[in-house]
Amino acid sequence: MTGAALAGGMGAKDIVDTAAANDDFETLVAAVQAAGLVETLKGEGPFTVFAPTDEAFAAIGTTVEELLKPENKDALTAVLTYHVVAGKVMSTDLVDDASVATVQGQNITIDLDNGAMVNDANVVTADIETSNGVIHVIDKVIVPEGIM
């Protein structure tokens, strides 16, 4: 994906369309669709999404296939909304050791001691601006307590 395609501004894609246009987010996009969150994440926002790559989802193994089953929609929704924070939070807005409320309801912890981290996931690409928020790419799926 080119820098121009990632840049925000007039005509920028929303969070879902930006993720769908990136080959690293096929699992995330499928999960958002399975959880019925497409319309929400295409909404006005703004939202900050800590987006795990396909590789991050693969690291949790067969759990992804289990999560994508209709009977596991509640757990999938909880995991996905745990990656979303209300508001547009750019990397320059992150505060070390901050505890931040997610849309799911539980908090995530920001750690800036060794590069930006969310819980135990590294932010590998920050500040992908969209028309309704920002995406920060992370290298691990973060899971709220008591879900998996």
DRENDO-1510 file (C-alpha; in Angstrom, 1 decimal, always signed):
<recs>
REC; n; res; u; v; w
REC; 1; MET; +0.0; +0.0; +0.0 .
REC; 2; THR; +1.4; +3.4; -0.9 .
REC; 3; GLY; +1.9; +6.3; +1.5 .
REC; 4; ALA; -0.7; +8.2; -0.5 .
REC; 5; ALA; -3.2; +5.5; +0.0 .
REC; 6; LEU; -2.6; +5.6; +3.8 .
REC; 7; ALA; -2.7; +9.3; +4.1 .
REC; 8; GLY; -5.7; +11.0; +5.7 .
REC; 9; GLY; -7.5; +14.0; +4.4 .
REC; 10; MET; -10.3; +14.7; +1.9 .
REC; 11; GLY; -11.7; +11.5; +0.4 .
REC; 12; ALA; -9.9; +9.3; +2.9 .
REC; 13; LYS; -11.5; +5.9; +3.4 .
REC; 14; ASP; -13.2; +4.9; +6.7 .
REC; 15; ILE; -11.6; +2.4; +9.1 .
REC; 16; VAL; -13.3; -0.6; +7.5 .
REC; 17; ASP; -12.5; +0.3; +3.9 .
REC; 18; THR; -8.9; +1.2; +4.9 .
REC; 19; ALA; -8.4; -2.2; +6.5 .
REC; 20; ALA; -10.1; -4.0; +3.6 .
REC; 21; ALA; -7.7; -2.4; +1.2 .
REC; 22; ASN; -4.7; -3.8; +3.1 .
REC; 23; ASP; -3.7; -7.4; +2.5 .
REC; 24; ASP; -2.5; -7.7; +6.1 .
REC; 25; PHE; -6.0; -7.3; +7.6 .
REC; 26; GLU; -8.0; -10.1; +5.8 .
REC; 27; THR; -8.7; -11.9; +9.1 .
REC; 28; LEU; -9.6; -8.7; +10.9 .
REC; 29; VAL; -12.0; -7.7; +8.2 .
REC; 30; ALA; -13.6; -11.2; +8.2 .
REC; 31; ALA; -13.9; -11.0; +12.0 .
REC; 32; VAL; -15.5; -7.5; +11.9 .
REC; 33; GLN; -18.0; -8.9; +9.3 .
REC; 34; ALA; -18.7; -12.0; +11.4 .
REC; 35; ALA; -19.3; -9.9; +14.5 .
REC; 36; GLY; -21.6; -7.5; +12.7 .
REC; 37; LEU; -19.4; -4.5; +13.5 .
REC; 38; VAL; -19.0; -3.2; +9.9 .
REC; 39; GLU; -21.7; -0.5; +10.2 .
REC; 40; THR; -20.4; +0.6; +13.6 .
REC; 41; LEU; -16.8; +1.0; +12.4 .
REC; 42; LYS; -18.0; +2.8; +9.2 .
REC; 43; GLY; -19.9; +5.2; +11.5 .
REC; 44; GLU; -19.0; +8.8; +12.3 .
REC; 45; GLY; -16.6; +7.9; +15.1 .
REC; 46; PRO; -14.0; +9.0; +15.6 .
REC; 47; PHE; -12.5; +5.7; +16.7 .
REC; 48; THR; -9.0; +4.5; +17.4 .
REC; 49; VAL; -8.4; +0.9; +16.3 .
REC; 50; PHE; -5.4; -1.2; +17.4 .
REC; 51; ALA; -5.5; -3.5; +14.4 .
REC; 52; PRO; -3.9; -7.0; +14.6 .
REC; 53; THR; -2.4; -8.3; +11.4 .
REC; 54; ASP; -3.3; -11.6; +9.8 .
REC; 55; GLU; +0.0; -12.9; +11.3 .
REC; 56; ALA; -1.1; -11.8; +14.8 .
REC; 57; PHE; -4.4; -13.7; +14.3 .
REC; 58; ALA; -2.6; -16.8; +13.0 .
REC; 59; ALA; -0.5; -16.8; +16.2 .
REC; 60; ILE; -3.6; -17.6; +18.3 .
REC; 61; GLY; -4.2; -20.7; +16.2 .
REC; 62; THR; -7.4; -22.5; +15.6 .
REC; 63; THR; -9.1; -20.1; +18.1 .
REC; 64; VAL; -9.8; -17.7; +15.1 .
REC; 65; GLU; -11.9; -20.3; +13.3 .
REC; 66; GLU; -13.8; -21.0; +16.6 .
REC; 67; LEU; -14.4; -17.3; +17.1 .
REC; 68; LEU; -15.7; -16.8; +13.6 .
REC; 69; LYS; -18.5; -19.4; +14.2 .
REC; 70; PRO; -21.9; -17.8; +14.7 .
REC; 71; GLU; -22.3; -19.3; +18.2 .
REC; 72; ASN; -19.2; -17.4; +19.3 .
REC; 73; LYS; -20.3; -14.0; +18.1 .
REC; 74; ASP; -20.4; -12.5; +21.6 .
REC; 75; ALA; -16.8; -13.6; +22.4 .
REC; 76; LEU; -15.7; -12.3; +19.0 .
REC; 77; THR; -17.4; -9.0; +19.5 .
REC; 78; ALA; -15.8; -8.7; +22.9 .
REC; 79; VAL; -12.3; -9.4; +21.5 .
REC; 80; LEU; -12.8; -6.9; +18.6 .
REC; 81; THR; -14.3; -4.1; +20.6 .
REC; 82; TYR; -11.4; -4.5; +23.1 .
REC; 83; HIS; -9.2; -3.2; +20.2 .
REC; 84; VAL; -11.2; +0.0; +19.8 .
REC; 85; VAL; -11.0; +3.2; +21.8 .
REC; 86; ALA; -13.5; +6.0; +21.4 .
REC; 87; GLY; -12.0; +9.2; +19.9 .
REC; 88; LYS; -9.0; +9.7; +17.6 .
REC; 89; VAL; -5.8; +9.0; +19.5 .
REC; 90; MET; -2.6; +9.6; +17.5 .
REC; 91; SER; +0.7; +8.1; +18.6 .
REC; 92; THR; +1.8; +11.5; +19.9 .
REC; 93; ASP; -1.3; +11.5; +22.2 .
REC; 94; LEU; -0.3; +8.3; +23.9 .
REC; 95; VAL; +0.8; +8.6; +27.6 .
REC; 96; ASP; +3.1; +6.1; +29.2 .
REC; 97; ASP; +1.5; +3.7; +31.7 .
REC; 98; ALA; -2.0; +5.1; +30.8 .
REC; 99; SER; -5.0; +2.9; +31.4 .
REC; 100; VAL; -7.5; +3.5; +28.6 .
REC; 101; ALA; -11.1; +2.4; +28.5 .
REC; 102; THR; -12.0; +0.4; +25.4 .
REC; 103; VAL; -15.4; +0.2; +23.7 .
REC; 104; GLN; -15.6; -3.4; +25.1 .
REC; 105; GLY; -15.5; -1.9; +28.6 .
REC; 106; GLN; -12.2; -3.2; +30.0 .
REC; 107; ASN; -9.1; -1.1; +30.0 .
REC; 108; ILE; -5.9; -1.5; +28.0 .
REC; 109; THR; -2.5; -0.3; +29.2 .
REC; 110; ILE; -0.2; +1.9; +27.1 .
REC; 111; ASP; +3.5; +1.3; +27.6 .
REC; 112; LEU; +6.1; +3.6; +25.9 .
REC; 113; ASP; +9.2; +2.3; +27.6 .
REC; 114; ASN; +10.5; +0.2; +24.7 .
REC; 115; GLY; +8.5; +1.6; +21.8 .
REC; 116; ALA; +4.7; +1.9; +21.9 .
REC; 117; MET; +2.9; -1.1; +23.3 .
REC; 118; VAL; -0.8; -1.9; +24.0 .
REC; 119; ASN; -0.9; -4.5; +26.8 .
REC; 120; ASP; +1.7; -6.9; +25.5 .
REC; 121; ALA; +1.3; -6.1; +21.8 .
REC; 122; ASN; +3.8; -3.9; +19.9 .
REC; 123; VAL; +2.6; -1.0; +17.7 .
REC; 124; VAL; +4.4; -1.8; +14.5 .
REC; 125; THR; +2.8; +1.0; +12.3 .
REC; 126; ALA; +1.2; +4.0; +13.9 .
REC; 127; ASP; -1.1; +6.8; +12.8 .
REC; 128; ILE; -2.9; +5.4; +9.7 .
REC; 129; GLU; -5.5; +8.2; +9.4 .
REC; 130; THR; -9.0; +7.4; +8.1 .
REC; 131; SER; -12.0; +9.5; +7.6 .
REC; 132; ASN; -13.5; +8.4; +10.9 .
REC; 133; GLY; -10.4; +7.9; +13.1 .
REC; 134; VAL; -7.0; +6.3; +13.1 .
REC; 135; ILE; -5.6; +2.8; +12.9 .
REC; 136; HIS; -2.4; +1.6; +14.8 .
REC; 137; VAL; -1.2; -1.8; +13.6 .
REC; 138; ILE; -0.2; -4.2; +16.3 .
REC; 139; ASP; +1.6; -7.5; +16.2 .
REC; 140; LYS; -0.6; -9.5; +18.6 .
REC; 141; VAL; -4.3; -10.0; +19.3 .
REC; 142; ILE; -5.1; -8.6; +22.7 .
REC; 143; VAL; -7.8; -10.4; +24.6 .
REC; 144; PRO; -10.0; -9.0; +27.4 .
REC; 145; GLU; -9.9; -10.8; +30.7 .
REC; 146; GLY; -12.2; -13.8; +30.9 .
REC; 147; ILE; -13.0; -14.1; +27.2 .
REC; 148; MET; -10.6; -16.9; +26.0 .
</recs>
